[in-house]
Amino acid sequence: MKALVAAAALSLATTAFAGTVTISREAYMDDTGDGTPFVETGLKLFTLDTASWVTGSLFSSPGGAPSVDVQSVFLHNLTTGESLSWAELVAVNWSTTGFGLEQWAFASRRLGAGEWTLDVSGTAWSDKVEQGFNASIELPEPDAGALAAVAILGALAATRRRKA
């Protein structure tokens, strides 16, 4: 029973998140009719004191008929130079349609300590309403590592006691 409780605590410790950091940019329009490229670099997101597990997602704005083609998304650690490219999960074939929602993300990954920024580039196609994207990053609880250590020690103690 103690091992089961310790395993449950470990499971909760590895999924504990302090909250969500979000950033939105919705000021892109196309006055040309040919698509207007945009590039956002160095958008400050968060600073990690120690290496931590983090996950993130980005959606094109859903306003009206969404018309933003996101072409690349990167996280950059200004302290270490580490860079993480995001994957496009939901794409739009812009050669056959003039609107659609896109989704980009990266799975849970251990990021190094330091100051992290976001770079996003793409093309705006809307000539009537400003469009853009919304990104969110799930950050871990500051004490999640300590909670995981306590859970592991509890599981080890329970298995040693059972053997004795």
Sequence and secondary structure as in RCSB ss.txt:
>XXXX:A:sequence
MKALVAAAALSLATTAFAGTVTISREAYMDDTGDGTPFVETGLKLFTLDTASWVTGSLFSSPGGAPSVDVQSVFL
HNLTTGESLSWAELVAVNWSTTGFGLEQWAFASRRLGAGEWTLDVSGTAWSDKVEQGFNASIELPEPDAGALAAV
AILGALAATRRRKA
>XXXX:A:secstr
 HHHHHHHHHHHHHT EEEEEEEEEEEE  SSSS EEEEEEEEEEEEESS EEEEEEEEE  SSS  EEEEEEEE
EETTT  EEE EEEE   TTT S    EEEEEEEEE SEEEEEEEEEEE  SSS EEEEEEEEEE TTHHHHHHH
HHHHHHHHHHHHH 
